[in-house]
């Protein structure tokens, strides 16, 4: 089936319509998981983009970070 698709920080921000700062913040909060390339760049699995979109939707609906 080939290698798993990996998403860059830009893929995440483009896909979810948010800023890199938002992605990094949610990663620090433990809501997203990223691997690092040998060059130190974040790489996300496709399911992390779905998770990011879900978290953003909950936040826009008024949920606190603790509730998320």
Secondary structure as the mmCIF struct_conf table of DSSP 4:
data_model
#
loop_
_struct_conf.conf_type_id
_struct_conf.id
_struct_conf.beg_label_comp_id
_struct_conf.beg_label_asym_id
_struct_conf.beg_label_seq_id
_struct_conf.end_label_comp_id
_struct_conf.end_label_asym_id
_struct_conf.end_label_seq_id
BEND BEND1 UNK A 3 UNK A 3
HELX_LH_PP_P HELX_LH_PP_P1 UNK A 4 UNK A 5
STRN STRN1 UNK A 6 UNK A 7
HELX_RH_AL_P HELX_RH_AL_P1 UNK A 9 UNK A 16
TURN_TY1_P TURN_TY1_P1 UNK A 17 UNK A 17
HELX_RH_AL_P HELX_RH_AL_P2 UNK A 20 UNK A 28
TURN_TY1_P TURN_TY1_P2 UNK A 29 UNK A 30
BEND BEND2 UNK A 31 UNK A 32
STRN STRN2 UNK A 35 UNK A 36
TURN_TY1_P TURN_TY1_P3 UNK A 38 UNK A 39
BEND BEND3 UNK A 40 UNK A 40
STRN STRN3 UNK A 42 UNK A 45
HELX_RH_AL_P HELX_RH_AL_P3 UNK A 46 UNK A 60
TURN_TY1_P TURN_TY1_P4 UNK A 61 UNK A 62
TURN_TY1_P TURN_TY1_P5 UNK A 65 UNK A 67
#
